[in-house]
Amino acid sequence: MNTPQMPGKLIVFEGTDGTGKTTQRDLLGRYLLAKGYPVIITKEPTDGPYGMKIRELYRHRSRFSREEELELFLADRRQHVKNLLLPSLMEGKIILCDRYYFSTAAYQGALGLDPEIILAQNDFAPEPHLVLLFQASLDIGLKRITAGRGETLNNFEQREFLEKVATIFSAIKRPFIRNIDASGTMEDIHRQVVGCVSDLLQPLRTASPD
């Protein structure tokens, strides 16, 4: 779904686990709020009923086929689009979304489904104005998950699986995708993010940066 008629902007943070996209989403949110922008912070899967079912996949992967998993992601996204994304875009808000249908294509594609077919199945969802694709080596990402967060890797975070995910992410070509080198410091990555969004958001400024 194209969104040129809507006054808001949809900025999506994508990448494999451990690339720091959630941290950078939140940093950008605070930065934009300080500049006077009307910001909405969100994520997928959502905290709605379908999103909660998706989180069960992390613990009970064998209960669902890959097709059933995909249907859960699509159902969760339909609710997200209807209840938050479209209303916020119509109100002129800047939406910062951690994961979107590109993650669905990459992760479900790594299970053997066709990524381009998955992307086509999401034609009901508004097209992002900007996708920030965070890229770092799997060694860095896995270290951030285990040593940095102190977490145990779930089924979606195993190296062999994430290698397939990263390959699919790199193969998705859209004019609004910008690659972010996520191997550096938090500050370095934030500067890249701000640089990517500056031109897009300039016309929406509601308050002076000073």
C-alpha positions as CSV (number, residue, x, y, z in Angstrom):
1,M,0.0,0.0,0.0
2,N,1.5,3.3,-1.0
3,T,1.2,6.2,1.5
4,P,2.0,9.4,-0.4
5,Q,-1.3,11.0,0.5
6,M,-0.7,10.6,4.2
7,P,1.0,13.4,6.1
8,G,2.9,11.1,8.5
9,K,6.1,9.1,7.9
10,L,6.8,5.4,8.6
11,I,10.4,4.6,9.4
12,V,11.2,0.9,9.9
13,F,14.2,-0.7,11.7
14,E,15.2,-4.0,10.3
15,G,18.1,-6.5,10.6
16,T,19.2,-9.7,12.2
17,D,19.0,-10.2,16.0
18,G,21.8,-8.4,17.9
19,T,22.4,-5.6,15.4
20,G,21.1,-2.9,17.9
21,K,18.1,-1.8,15.9
22,T,15.8,-1.6,19.0
23,T,18.3,0.5,20.9
24,Q,18.7,2.8,17.9
25,R,14.9,3.1,17.4
26,D,14.6,4.3,21.0
27,L,17.6,6.7,20.6
28,L,16.1,8.2,17.5
29,G,12.7,8.5,19.2
30,R,14.2,10.5,22.0
31,Y,16.2,12.6,19.6
32,L,13.2,13.5,17.5
33,L,11.0,14.2,20.5
34,A,13.6,16.7,21.7
35,K,13.4,18.3,18.2
36,G,9.6,18.7,18.5
37,Y,8.5,15.9,16.2
38,P,5.3,14.0,16.9
39,V,6.7,10.4,17.4
40,I,5.1,7.0,17.8
41,I,7.2,4.1,19.0
42,T,6.0,0.6,18.0
43,K,7.2,-2.9,17.2
44,E,6.3,-6.1,15.5
45,P,5.2,-8.6,16.7
46,T,2.9,-6.4,18.6
47,D,1.6,-7.0,22.2
48,G,-1.8,-7.9,20.8
49,P,-3.4,-11.4,20.8
50,Y,-1.6,-12.6,17.6
51,G,1.7,-11.1,18.7
52,M,1.5,-13.0,22.0
53,K,0.9,-16.2,20.0
54,I,3.9,-15.4,17.9
55,R,6.0,-15.2,21.1
56,E,5.0,-18.7,21.9
57,L,6.9,-19.7,18.8
58,Y,10.1,-18.9,20.7
59,R,9.4,-21.7,23.2
60,H,7.2,-24.1,21.2
61,R,8.3,-23.9,17.6
62,S,7.2,-27.4,16.8
63,R,3.5,-26.6,17.5
64,F,3.3,-24.5,14.3
65,S,4.0,-25.1,10.7
66,R,5.9,-22.5,8.8
67,E,2.6,-21.6,7.0
68,E,0.8,-21.2,10.3
69,E,3.6,-19.0,11.6
70,L,3.3,-16.8,8.5
71,E,-0.5,-16.5,9.0
72,L,0.1,-15.3,12.6
73,F,2.5,-12.6,11.4
74,L,0.0,-11.4,8.8
75,A,-2.9,-11.4,11.2
76,D,-0.8,-9.4,13.8
77,R,0.2,-6.9,11.1
78,R,-3.4,-6.4,9.9
79,Q,-4.4,-5.4,13.4
80,H,-1.3,-3.2,13.7
81,V,-2.1,-1.4,10.4
82,K,-5.7,-0.9,11.3
83,N,-5.3,0.1,14.9
84,L,-2.1,2.1,14.9
85,L,-0.2,2.6,11.7
86,L,-2.8,4.1,9.4
87,P,-4.5,6.3,12.0
88,S,-1.0,7.6,13.1
89,L,0.0,8.3,9.5
90,M,-3.2,10.2,8.8
91,E,-2.6,12.3,12.0
92,G,0.9,13.3,10.7
93,K,2.9,11.3,13.2
94,I,6.3,9.9,12.7
95,I,6.2,6.2,13.3
96,L,9.4,4.3,14.4
97,C,8.7,0.6,14.0
98,D,11.0,-2.1,15.2
99,R,10.6,-4.8,12.5
100,Y,8.0,-5.0,9.8
101,Y,7.1,-7.2,6.8
102,F,10.7,-7.3,5.6
103,S,11.5,-9.3,8.8
104,T,8.7,-11.6,8.0
105,A,10.0,-12.2,4.5
106,A,13.6,-12.8,5.8
107,Y,12.8,-15.0,8.8
108,Q,10.0,-17.0,7.2
109,G,12.0,-17.1,4.0
110,A,14.8,-18.7,6.0
111,L,12.4,-21.5,6.8
112,G,11.9,-22.2,3.1
113,L,9.1,-19.9,2.0
114,D,9.5,-17.5,-0.9
115,P,10.5,-14.0,0.4
116,E,9.0,-12.2,-2.6
117,I,5.7,-14.0,-2.3
118,I,5.6,-13.0,1.4
119,L,6.3,-9.4,0.5
120,A,3.5,-9.5,-2.0
121,Q,1.1,-10.9,0.7
122,N,1.7,-7.7,2.7
123,D,0.2,-5.4,0.1
124,F,-2.4,-4.4,2.6
125,A,0.3,-2.7,4.8
126,P,1.5,0.9,4.2
127,E,4.8,1.0,2.4
128,P,7.6,2.5,4.6
129,H,9.0,5.9,3.7
130,L,12.4,4.6,5.0
131,V,13.8,1.2,6.0
132,L,17.0,1.3,8.0
133,L,18.7,-2.1,7.5
134,F,21.2,-2.8,10.3
135,Q,24.1,-5.0,9.3
136,A,26.8,-6.5,11.4
137,S,28.7,-9.8,11.5
138,L,26.9,-12.6,13.2
139,D,29.7,-12.9,15.7
140,I,29.0,-9.3,16.9
141,G,25.2,-9.9,16.9
142,L,25.4,-13.2,18.8
143,K,27.8,-11.7,21.4
144,R,25.5,-8.8,22.0
145,I,22.6,-11.2,22.7
146,T,24.5,-13.5,25.0
147,A,27.2,-11.4,26.7
148,G,25.5,-8.0,26.3
149,R,22.0,-8.9,27.2
150,G,22.7,-12.1,29.2
151,E,20.2,-14.0,27.2
152,T,20.1,-17.6,25.9
153,L,19.6,-17.9,22.1
154,N,16.1,-18.8,21.1
155,N,15.1,-20.8,18.0
156,F,15.2,-17.7,15.8
157,E,18.7,-16.7,16.9
158,Q,20.8,-19.8,15.9
159,R,23.8,-19.0,13.7
160,E,22.9,-21.2,10.8
161,F,19.4,-19.8,10.7
162,L,20.6,-16.2,11.0
163,E,23.0,-16.7,8.2
164,K,20.0,-17.4,5.9
165,V,18.1,-14.5,7.3
166,A,21.0,-12.1,6.6
167,T,21.3,-13.3,3.1
168,I,17.6,-12.7,2.4
169,F,17.7,-9.2,3.9
170,S,20.7,-8.3,1.7
171,A,18.8,-9.6,-1.4
172,I,15.7,-7.4,-0.8
173,K,16.0,-4.4,-3.0
174,R,13.8,-1.4,-2.5
175,P,14.6,2.3,-3.2
176,F,13.8,3.3,0.4
177,I,16.2,0.8,2.1
178,R,19.3,2.3,3.6
179,N,22.1,0.1,4.9
180,I,23.4,0.9,8.4
181,D,26.9,-0.3,9.5
182,A,25.9,-1.6,12.9
183,S,29.4,-2.9,13.9
184,G,30.5,0.3,15.6
185,T,29.7,2.1,18.8
186,M,26.2,3.1,19.7
187,E,27.1,6.8,19.1
188,D,28.5,6.0,15.6
189,I,25.4,4.1,14.6
190,H,23.1,6.8,15.9
191,R,24.9,9.4,13.8
192,Q,24.3,7.2,10.7
193,V,20.6,6.9,11.6
194,V,20.2,10.6,12.1
195,G,21.9,11.3,8.8
196,C,19.5,9.0,7.0
197,V,16.3,10.5,8.4
198,S,17.3,14.2,8.3
199,D,16.2,14.9,4.7
200,L,13.0,12.8,5.0
201,L,11.8,14.6,8.1
202,Q,12.9,18.2,7.5
203,P,9.5,19.3,6.1
204,L,7.7,17.9,9.2
205,R,9.5,20.0,11.8
206,T,7.0,21.4,14.3
207,A,9.4,23.1,16.6
208,S,12.8,24.8,16.4
209,P,15.8,22.6,17.1
210,D,17.3,25.3,19.3
